[in-house]
Amino acid sequence: MNKKSWHKNYPEDVPQQLELTDTSLYRFLEHSANCYPDNEAILFLNHRLSYSQLKDRVDRFATALHQLGLQKGVRVAIMLPNCPQIVIAYYAVMRIGATAVMINPLYTERELTYQLKDCQAEAILVLDQLQPKVTNLLPEVGIKLLITTSMQDYLAMDVSQPEALIKSEAGYRFEGLLTNAQPAPPEVAIDLANDLALLQYTGGTTGIVKGAMLTHKNLADNVIQTRVWLSPCEEAKERFFCVLPFFHVFAMTTCMNLSVYLAASMILIPRLEALNLLKQIEQYQPTIFQGVPSLYVAVISHPDVKKYDLSSIKFCLSGGAPLPMEVQQNFEAITGATLVEGYGLTESSPVTHCNPISNMRINGSIGLPLPNTDIKIVDIETGTKELPAGEIGELCIKGPQVMKGYWQMPEETAKSLRGGWLHTGDMAYIDDKGFTYIVDRKKDIVISLGYNVYPREVEEVLYEHPKVKEAAVIGIADRSRGEVIKAFVVLKEGVEARKEEIIKYCRQHLAQYKVPKHLEFRDELPKSTVGKVLRRVLVEEEKQRNN
């Protein structure tokens, strides 16, 4: 790769180019277990697993899956919150050359049916409380093998004592399979660059739910790229605070897989509740806290935040949504940690950009492309003309972390992957230092009086208002202007504000055509399971209201 404008601002200890050899996530686990067998791998509800114990359980479950007839290439669905079983199952599926399909436990039967039918999974591992919902779907979705697990059973499990109960009327029991199998799965020949390790479902760059096909090499290379970028992290010494769910690709890579690569401890948090997070940070002393903006907002907005010691946190990588400058500054002031914004997509395993941890960073930017990652900005009219620095167009990405394509969707693949470049659907520009700035999604741009208005810019101003806790902006139809801006605002606890004072503040900081014409106060904003504000839900609500 030729020297790019962003290379000059890389931290001194980050190489511009990495020699990436073919390896896999399982080999990372193997290395950590061999080099640091007694190091804590998982901490869950005061139950601890060392790396040697984690590898033993992964190998046992891999053996069990093989004995149940699951072969290389089959899809295995995993529908669990953050708990030891999700880590064990994920790595065991990789070990036998099968393909993991991570499923949100909060999915409705309709959402489950679509995903399970589409991926053609042969087996599913599910929490016992969710088992009835899955059982109802088995005849329709074609799953042959149902495995259930319980958090309570796992905490008391002893692998040295085989369980009598391997199978019940509800299906196979995870604990029984584990304790009755030997940690000796068969060797499987895996083409790391081409065989699928993961089908990760996403709305993607074109808005249709589909499975991004990620290979073993995609996932392993992205872990290495991320680890090199987070160079201050020390092997076998870090403690990751794992609040974001592992069924989401951001947490999967930057929390679970990166922890395993570093032989770090994963502090698993199955449920997000602000006061509980503060208590656990003080108790368990994590050093790395990956999150999304709304998660950091929840921490710093809690009225008791200053009563807790959060000083163990050293580094935080924020992704999933734009990081407001006010949130970044307040979090760093309270914790003393370094919080930087990064960027990625499911289609890129997911990390492609990050602000430097130990070098120059720029608020409002997603940072610089990671090593071995190339980017360009193209015009939205043709998608082929490369634009110079400073001009806004569509962000395109090329690198070893980019997916093979979408599962059984060649037309959607052709739309997103063109000439080896992933077209992200995000409007962006690159400055003369090589830093990238996301302006907004192509589909989220509001056109008012013929002007392009980018919701993120308006949201940034709203976040700067001292009474605003959270904000989201959308465009709504208007006969005279085409579209106008509507803002949804959540106020900070214990404060009151009038719509007029918020809009007046916007007039002082925005061009007139960018100022919200409508404003609605809400107790909360609709969010995804990882805390990403869902603008599309607000758009749909407005459409229904107008109809």
C-alpha positions as CSV (number, residue, x, y, z in Angstrom):
1,M,0.0,0.0,0.0
2,N,1.4,3.4,-1.0
3,K,2.0,6.0,1.8
4,K,-1.3,7.8,2.5
5,S,-2.1,11.2,4.0
6,W,-3.2,9.6,7.3
7,H,0.1,7.7,7.8
8,K,1.9,10.8,8.9
9,N,-0.3,11.1,11.9
10,Y,0.0,7.5,13.1
11,P,1.4,7.0,16.6
12,E,5.1,6.2,16.5
13,D,4.6,2.7,17.7
14,V,1.9,1.8,15.2
15,P,3.2,0.4,11.8
16,Q,1.6,1.6,8.6
17,Q,1.6,-1.9,7.3
18,L,1.2,-5.3,9.1
19,E,2.4,-8.7,8.0
20,L,-0.8,-10.5,8.5
21,T,-0.4,-14.3,8.4
22,D,-3.2,-16.8,8.1
23,T,-4.5,-17.5,11.6
24,S,-7.8,-17.9,13.5
25,L,-9.5,-16.8,16.7
26,Y,-9.1,-20.3,18.1
27,R,-5.4,-20.1,17.7
28,F,-5.5,-16.9,19.8
29,L,-7.2,-18.8,22.6
30,E,-4.7,-21.7,22.3
31,H,-1.8,-19.2,22.6
32,S,-3.3,-17.5,25.7
33,A,-4.1,-20.8,27.4
34,N,-0.6,-22.1,26.7
35,C,1.3,-18.9,27.8
36,Y,-1.0,-17.8,30.6
37,P,-2.9,-20.9,31.8
38,D,-3.7,-19.5,35.2
39,N,-4.7,-16.0,34.2
40,E,-8.3,-15.1,34.7
41,A,-10.2,-15.3,31.4
42,I,-13.8,-14.7,32.6
43,L,-15.3,-13.2,35.6
44,F,-19.1,-13.7,35.8
45,L,-21.2,-13.1,38.9
46,N,-18.1,-13.8,41.1
47,H,-17.4,-17.0,39.2
48,R,-14.0,-17.2,37.6
49,L,-12.5,-19.2,34.7
50,S,-8.8,-19.3,33.9
51,Y,-7.6,-19.5,30.3
52,S,-6.7,-23.2,30.7
53,Q,-10.2,-23.8,32.0
54,L,-11.8,-21.8,29.2
55,K,-9.9,-23.7,26.5
56,D,-10.8,-27.0,28.2
57,R,-14.5,-26.2,28.1
58,V,-14.2,-24.9,24.5
59,D,-12.6,-28.2,23.4
60,R,-15.2,-30.3,25.3
61,F,-18.1,-28.5,23.7
62,A,-16.4,-28.7,20.3
63,T,-16.1,-32.5,20.8
64,A,-19.8,-32.7,21.8
65,L,-20.9,-30.7,18.7
66,H,-18.9,-33.0,16.5
67,Q,-20.3,-36.1,18.2
68,L,-23.8,-34.8,17.6
69,G,-23.1,-34.8,13.9
70,L,-22.3,-31.1,13.2
71,Q,-19.7,-30.8,10.5
72,K,-17.6,-28.2,8.9
73,G,-19.6,-25.5,7.2
74,V,-23.0,-25.9,9.0
75,R,-24.5,-22.9,10.7
76,V,-24.9,-23.0,14.5
77,A,-27.1,-20.3,16.1
78,I,-26.1,-18.9,19.5
79,M,-28.8,-16.9,21.3
80,L,-27.4,-15.9,24.7
81,P,-26.6,-12.8,26.7
82,N,-23.1,-12.1,28.0
83,C,-22.2,-15.2,30.1
84,P,-19.5,-17.9,29.9
85,Q,-21.5,-20.1,27.6
86,I,-21.6,-17.6,24.8
87,V,-17.8,-17.4,24.8
88,I,-17.4,-21.2,25.0
89,A,-19.9,-21.9,22.3
90,Y,-18.6,-19.2,19.9
91,Y,-15.0,-20.6,20.0
92,A,-16.2,-24.2,19.9
93,V,-18.1,-23.6,16.7
94,M,-15.0,-22.0,15.2
95,R,-12.9,-25.0,16.4
96,I,-14.9,-27.5,14.4
97,G,-15.1,-25.3,11.2
98,A,-18.8,-24.5,11.5
99,T,-20.2,-21.1,11.1
100,A,-21.6,-19.1,14.1
101,V,-24.8,-17.1,13.8
102,M,-25.2,-14.7,16.7
103,I,-28.8,-13.9,17.6
104,N,-30.2,-11.2,19.8
105,P,-32.1,-12.8,22.7
106,L,-34.7,-10.0,22.6
107,Y,-35.8,-10.9,19.1
108,T,-39.5,-11.5,18.5
109,E,-40.7,-14.8,17.0
110,R,-41.1,-13.0,13.6
111,E,-37.5,-11.7,13.7
112,L,-36.2,-15.1,14.8
113,T,-38.1,-17.0,12.1
114,Y,-36.6,-14.8,9.4
115,Q,-33.0,-15.1,10.6
116,L,-33.1,-18.8,11.3
117,K,-34.7,-19.7,8.0
118,D,-32.4,-17.4,6.1
119,C,-29.2,-18.8,7.6
120,Q,-30.5,-22.4,7.5
121,A,-29.0,-23.2,10.9
122,E,-28.9,-26.9,11.9
123,A,-28.5,-26.2,15.6
124,I,-29.2,-23.5,18.2
125,L,-27.9,-22.9,21.7
126,V,-30.4,-20.9,23.8
127,L,-31.0,-19.8,27.3
128,D,-33.6,-22.0,29.0
129,Q,-35.9,-19.1,29.7
130,L,-36.1,-18.4,26.0
131,Q,-36.5,-22.1,25.0
132,P,-40.3,-22.1,24.6
133,K,-40.1,-19.2,22.1
134,V,-37.6,-21.2,20.0
135,T,-39.4,-24.6,20.3
136,N,-42.5,-23.1,18.7
137,L,-40.5,-22.3,15.6
138,L,-38.5,-25.5,15.2
139,P,-40.8,-27.2,12.6
140,E,-40.9,-24.0,10.5
141,V,-37.2,-23.1,10.5
142,G,-35.8,-26.6,10.1
143,I,-33.4,-26.7,13.1
144,K,-32.5,-30.3,14.0
145,L,-30.6,-29.7,17.2
146,L,-31.8,-27.7,20.2
147,I,-29.3,-27.1,23.1
148,T,-30.4,-25.2,26.2
149,T,-28.4,-23.8,29.1
150,S,-29.0,-22.1,32.4
151,M,-26.8,-19.4,34.1
152,Q,-27.5,-21.0,37.5
153,D,-26.5,-24.5,36.4
154,Y,-23.3,-23.3,34.9
155,L,-22.1,-21.5,38.0
156,A,-22.3,-24.8,39.9
157,M,-21.0,-27.0,37.2
158,D,-18.0,-29.3,37.7
159,V,-16.6,-30.7,34.5
160,S,-14.8,-33.5,36.5
161,Q,-18.2,-34.9,37.4
162,P,-20.2,-36.2,34.4
163,E,-23.9,-35.3,34.5
164,A,-26.5,-37.9,33.9
165,L,-28.8,-35.5,32.1
166,I,-27.5,-34.9,28.6
167,K,-30.9,-34.7,26.9
168,S,-34.4,-33.8,28.1
169,E,-37.7,-33.3,26.4
170,A,-36.7,-29.7,25.7
171,G,-33.5,-30.8,23.9
172,Y,-29.9,-31.3,24.8
173,R,-28.4,-29.7,27.9
174,F,-25.2,-27.7,27.5
175,E,-23.9,-28.7,30.9
176,G,-24.5,-32.4,30.3
177,L,-22.8,-32.3,26.9
178,L,-19.8,-30.4,28.3
179,T,-19.2,-32.7,31.3
180,N,-19.6,-35.9,29.3
181,A,-17.3,-34.9,26.4
182,Q,-13.5,-35.1,26.3
183,P,-11.4,-32.0,25.5
184,A,-10.1,-33.6,22.3
185,P,-12.1,-32.4,19.2
186,P,-10.9,-33.8,15.9
187,E,-8.6,-31.7,13.7
188,V,-10.5,-29.9,10.9
189,A,-8.9,-28.5,7.7
190,I,-10.0,-24.9,7.5
191,D,-9.4,-22.5,4.6
192,L,-9.0,-19.4,6.8
193,A,-9.2,-16.9,4.0
194,N,-12.4,-18.4,2.4
195,D,-14.3,-20.6,4.9
196,L,-17.0,-18.7,6.8
197,A,-16.5,-18.3,10.6
198,L,-19.5,-16.0,11.1
199,L,-22.8,-14.9,9.6
200,Q,-23.6,-11.6,11.2
201,Y,-26.9,-10.1,10.4
202,T,-27.3,-6.4,9.8
203,G,-29.4,-3.8,8.1
204,G,-26.2,-3.2,6.3
205,T,-25.3,-0.5,3.8
206,T,-28.5,-0.9,1.8
207,G,-31.2,-1.1,4.5
208,I,-32.3,-4.8,4.0
209,V,-31.6,-7.3,6.8
210,K,-29.0,-9.7,5.5
211,G,-26.1,-11.9,6.7
212,A,-22.6,-10.5,6.3
213,M,-20.2,-13.4,5.5
214,L,-17.1,-13.0,7.6
215,T,-14.2,-15.5,7.2
216,H,-11.8,-16.7,9.9
217,K,-9.2,-14.4,8.4
218,N,-11.5,-11.4,8.4
219,L,-12.1,-11.7,12.1
220,A,-8.6,-12.6,13.2
221,D,-7.0,-9.8,11.1
222,N,-9.4,-7.2,12.5
223,V,-8.5,-8.3,16.1
224,I,-4.8,-7.8,15.2
225,Q,-5.4,-4.5,13.5
226,T,-7.3,-3.2,16.6
227,R,-4.7,-4.6,19.1
228,V,-1.9,-2.8,17.2
229,W,-3.8,0.4,17.3
230,L,-4.5,0.1,21.0
231,S,-0.7,-0.2,21.5
232,P,-0.7,1.0,25.2
233,C,-2.7,-2.2,26.2
234,E,-0.5,-4.7,27.9
235,E,-0.7,-8.4,27.3
236,A,-2.0,-10.5,30.2
237,K,-2.6,-7.4,32.3
238,E,-5.8,-5.8,31.1
239,R,-9.4,-6.2,32.4
240,F,-12.2,-5.6,29.9
241,F,-15.5,-4.3,31.2
242,C,-17.9,-6.3,28.9
243,V,-21.3,-4.5,29.0
244,L,-22.0,-4.4,25.3
245,P,-23.6,-7.7,24.2
246,F,-21.3,-10.2,22.4
247,F,-24.0,-11.0,19.8
248,H,-23.2,-7.5,18.4
249,V,-20.1,-7.5,16.2
250,F,-18.5,-4.4,17.9
251,A,-18.4,-6.1,21.3
252,M,-17.6,-9.4,19.7
253,T,-14.3,-8.1,18.2
254,T,-13.3,-5.3,20.6
255,C,-14.3,-7.0,23.8
256,M,-14.4,-10.8,23.5
257,N,-11.9,-11.6,20.7
258,L,-9.5,-8.8,21.7
259,S,-9.5,-10.0,25.3
260,V,-8.7,-13.5,24.2
261,Y,-5.9,-12.2,22.0
262,L,-4.4,-10.2,24.9
263,A,-5.0,-12.9,27.5
264,A,-7.0,-10.3,29.3
265,S,-9.8,-10.8,31.8
266,M,-13.4,-10.4,30.5
267,I,-15.7,-9.0,33.2
268,L,-19.1,-10.2,31.8
269,I,-22.1,-7.9,32.5
270,P,-25.4,-9.6,31.4
271,R,-27.6,-6.6,32.1
272,L,-27.2,-2.9,31.7
273,E,-28.2,-0.7,34.6
274,A,-26.3,2.5,35.4
275,L,-26.0,2.2,39.2
276,N,-25.0,-1.5,38.9
277,L,-22.3,-0.5,36.4
278,L,-20.8,2.1,38.8
279,K,-20.7,-0.5,41.6
280,Q,-19.1,-3.1,39.4
281,I,-16.5,-0.7,38.0
282,E,-15.4,0.1,41.6
283,Q,-15.5,-3.5,42.7
284,Y,-13.8,-5.2,39.7
285,Q,-11.4,-2.4,38.6
286,P,-11.6,-2.8,34.8
287,T,-9.0,-1.0,32.7
288,I,-10.7,-1.1,29.3
289,F,-14.4,0.0,28.8
290,Q,-15.6,-0.3,25.2
291,G,-19.0,1.3,24.7
292,V,-21.5,3.3,22.7
293,P,-22.3,7.0,23.4
294,S,-25.5,6.3,25.2
295,L,-23.7,3.9,27.6
296,Y,-21.2,6.6,28.6
297,V,-24.1,9.1,28.9
298,A,-25.8,6.7,31.4
299,V,-22.6,6.5,33.5
300,I,-21.8,10.2,33.7
301,S,-25.5,11.3,34.1
302,H,-26.1,9.1,37.2
303,P,-26.6,11.4,40.2
304,D,-24.3,9.2,42.3
305,V,-21.5,8.9,39.8
306,K,-19.0,10.9,42.0
307,K,-19.5,8.5,44.9
308,Y,-17.7,5.7,43.0
309,D,-14.1,5.2,42.1
310,L,-13.8,4.8,38.3
311,S,-10.1,5.6,38.1
312,S,-9.1,2.1,37.1
313,I,-10.4,2.7,33.6
314,K,-7.5,3.7,31.2
315,F,-8.9,3.5,27.7
316,C,-12.3,3.4,26.1
317,L,-13.2,3.0,22.4
318,S,-16.6,4.4,21.5
319,G,-18.4,3.1,18.4
320,G,-21.9,2.3,17.0
321,A,-22.9,6.0,16.8
322,P,-21.3,9.5,16.8
323,L,-19.7,10.5,20.0
324,P,-20.8,13.9,21.1
325,M,-17.9,16.1,22.2
326,E,-19.7,17.0,25.5
327,V,-20.0,13.3,26.4
328,Q,-16.4,12.7,25.6
329,Q,-15.1,15.6,27.7
330,N,-17.4,14.9,30.7
331,F,-16.6,11.2,30.8
332,E,-12.8,11.9,30.7
333,A,-13.1,14.6,33.4
334,I,-15.0,12.2,35.7
335,T,-12.9,9.0,35.1
336,G,-9.5,10.2,34.0
337,A,-9.6,7.7,31.2
338,T,-8.9,8.4,27.5
339,L,-12.1,8.0,25.4
340,V,-11.7,8.0,21.7
341,E,-14.2,7.6,18.8
342,G,-13.8,4.8,16.2
343,Y,-15.9,3.6,13.3
344,G,-16.8,0.3,11.7
345,L,-19.5,-1.7,10.0
346,T,-20.7,-5.3,10.4
347,E,-19.4,-5.8,6.9
348,S,-15.8,-5.0,8.0
349,S,-15.6,-7.2,11.1
350,P,-16.2,-4.3,12.2
351,V,-13.3,-1.8,12.9
352,T,-11.9,0.3,10.1
353,H,-11.0,3.7,11.9
354,C,-10.1,4.9,15.3
355,N,-8.6,8.1,16.8
356,P,-5.2,7.6,18.2
357,I,-5.0,6.7,21.9
358,S,-1.5,8.2,22.5
359,N,-1.2,10.7,19.7
360,M,-3.1,13.6,18.2
361,R,-6.9,13.1,18.1
362,I,-9.6,15.3,16.7
363,N,-13.0,15.6,18.3
364,G,-15.8,15.0,15.9
365,S,-13.7,12.8,13.7
366,I,-13.8,9.0,13.6
367,G,-10.0,9.0,13.4
368,L,-7.6,7.4,11.0
369,P,-7.9,4.1,9.0
370,L,-6.3,1.2,10.8
371,P,-3.1,-0.4,9.3
372,N,-3.7,-2.2,6.0
373,T,-6.9,-0.3,5.5
374,D,-7.4,1.9,2.5
375,I,-10.2,4.4,2.1
376,K,-11.5,6.9,-0.5
377,I,-14.4,9.3,-0.9
378,V,-16.4,9.0,-4.1
379,D,-19.2,11.1,-5.6
380,I,-22.8,9.9,-4.9
381,E,-23.9,10.4,-8.4
382,T,-21.7,7.8,-10.1
383,G,-19.9,6.2,-7.1
384,T,-16.8,6.1,-9.2
385,K,-15.2,9.5,-9.1
386,E,-12.7,9.9,-6.3
387,L,-13.1,13.3,-4.5
388,P,-10.2,15.4,-3.1
389,A,-9.7,16.2,0.6
390,G,-12.5,18.3,2.1
391,E,-15.2,17.3,-0.3
392,I,-18.2,15.3,1.0
393,G,-19.1,12.0,-0.7
394,E,-19.6,8.3,0.1
395,L,-16.9,6.6,2.2
396,C,-15.5,3.5,0.6
397,I,-13.2,1.0,2.4
398,K,-10.8,-1.8,1.3
399,G,-8.9,-4.1,3.7
400,P,-8.4,-7.6,5.0
401,Q,-11.3,-7.2,7.4
402,V,-13.9,-6.6,4.6
403,M,-16.5,-9.4,4.2
404,K,-16.8,-11.8,1.4
405,G,-20.4,-10.6,0.7
406,Y,-23.9,-11.1,1.8
407,W,-25.3,-14.6,2.4
408,Q,-27.3,-15.7,-0.6
409,M,-27.8,-12.2,-1.8
410,P,-25.6,-11.6,-4.9
411,E,-27.5,-8.5,-6.0
412,E,-27.1,-6.8,-2.6
413,T,-23.4,-7.9,-2.6
414,A,-22.9,-6.3,-5.9
415,K,-24.4,-3.0,-4.7
416,S,-22.0,-2.9,-1.7
417,L,-18.8,-4.5,-3.0
418,R,-17.6,-2.8,-6.2
419,G,-14.2,-3.3,-7.6
420,G,-12.9,-4.6,-4.3
421,W,-14.2,-1.6,-2.4
422,L,-16.9,-1.7,0.3
423,H,-19.4,1.2,-0.3
424,T,-20.5,2.1,3.2
425,G,-23.5,4.3,2.5
426,D,-22.0,6.9,4.9
427,M,-21.4,10.4,3.8
428,A,-17.9,11.6,4.8
429,Y,-14.9,13.7,4.0
430,I,-11.2,13.4,4.7
431,D,-9.2,16.4,5.9
432,D,-5.6,17.3,4.9
433,K,-4.3,15.4,7.9
434,G,-6.0,12.1,6.8
435,F,-8.7,12.2,9.5
436,T,-12.1,11.1,8.4
437,Y,-15.4,12.8,9.4
438,I,-18.8,11.1,9.1
439,V,-21.3,13.6,8.1
440,D,-24.3,11.3,8.0
441,R,-25.9,8.3,6.4
442,K,-26.9,8.9,2.8
443,K,-30.4,7.9,3.7
444,D,-30.5,10.2,6.7
445,I,-29.7,13.4,4.9
446,V,-32.5,16.0,5.2
447,I,-33.0,18.2,2.2
448,S,-34.7,21.5,3.3
449,L,-35.1,24.4,0.8
450,G,-32.7,22.6,-1.5
451,Y,-29.9,22.5,1.2
452,N,-28.4,19.3,2.6
453,V,-28.8,19.1,6.3
454,Y,-26.9,16.5,8.2
455,P,-28.7,15.4,11.4
456,R,-25.4,14.7,13.3
457,E,-24.4,18.4,13.0
458,V,-27.7,19.5,14.6
459,E,-27.5,16.8,17.2
460,E,-24.0,18.0,18.2
461,V,-25.4,21.5,18.9
462,L,-28.3,20.1,20.9
463,Y,-25.9,18.1,23.0
464,E,-24.0,21.2,23.9
465,H,-27.0,22.8,25.6
466,P,-26.5,22.4,29.3
467,K,-30.0,21.0,29.9
468,V,-29.9,18.3,27.2
469,K,-29.0,14.7,28.0
470,E,-29.8,13.1,24.7
471,A,-31.0,14.2,21.3
472,A,-31.9,12.8,17.9
473,V,-32.9,14.6,14.7
474,I,-34.9,13.5,11.6
475,G,-36.5,15.1,8.6
476,I,-40.2,15.3,8.2
477,A,-42.2,16.2,5.0
478,D,-43.1,19.8,4.5
479,R,-45.1,21.2,1.6
480,S,-43.2,24.4,1.2
481,R,-39.6,23.3,2.1
482,G,-39.7,19.7,1.0
483,E,-38.4,18.6,4.4
484,V,-37.9,20.3,7.8
485,I,-36.0,19.4,10.9
486,K,-37.6,17.8,13.9
487,A,-35.6,17.3,17.1
488,F,-36.3,14.8,19.9
489,V,-34.8,15.8,23.2
490,V,-34.3,14.0,26.5
491,L,-33.6,16.5,29.3
492,K,-31.2,15.9,32.1
493,E,-32.7,14.7,35.4
494,G,-34.3,17.3,37.5
495,V,-34.2,20.2,35.0
496,E,-37.0,21.9,33.0
497,A,-36.9,23.6,29.7
498,R,-39.2,25.2,27.2
499,K,-39.1,24.3,23.5
500,E,-38.5,27.9,22.6
501,E,-35.3,28.1,24.6
502,I,-33.8,25.0,23.0
503,I,-34.7,26.3,19.5
504,K,-33.3,29.7,20.3
505,Y,-30.0,28.1,21.3
506,C,-29.9,26.3,17.9
507,R,-30.5,29.6,16.1
508,Q,-27.5,31.0,17.8
509,H,-25.3,28.2,16.5
510,L,-26.8,27.0,13.2
511,A,-27.7,28.4,9.9
512,Q,-31.4,29.2,9.7
513,Y,-32.3,26.2,7.4
514,K,-30.7,23.8,9.9
515,V,-32.6,25.0,12.9
516,P,-35.3,22.5,14.1
517,K,-38.8,23.7,13.1
518,H,-40.4,21.1,15.5
519,L,-39.1,19.9,18.8
520,E,-40.5,17.1,21.1
521,F,-39.4,16.3,24.6
522,R,-39.2,12.6,25.5
523,D,-38.4,10.6,28.6
524,E,-36.2,8.4,26.4
525,L,-35.2,7.7,22.8
526,P,-35.7,4.4,21.0
527,K,-32.4,2.5,21.0
528,S,-31.0,-0.8,19.8
529,T,-29.8,-3.5,22.2
530,V,-26.3,-1.9,22.2
531,G,-27.7,1.6,22.9
532,K,-27.6,3.1,19.4
533,V,-30.4,5.6,18.9
534,L,-32.8,4.4,16.2
535,R,-33.7,7.3,14.0
536,R,-35.7,5.0,11.7
537,V,-38.1,4.3,14.6
538,L,-38.7,8.0,15.0
539,V,-39.2,8.4,11.3
540,E,-41.8,5.6,11.3
541,E,-43.6,7.0,14.3
542,E,-43.9,10.4,12.5
543,K,-45.2,8.7,9.3
544,Q,-47.9,6.9,11.3
545,R,-48.8,10.0,13.2
546,N,-49.2,12.0,10.0
547,N,-51.2,9.3,8.4
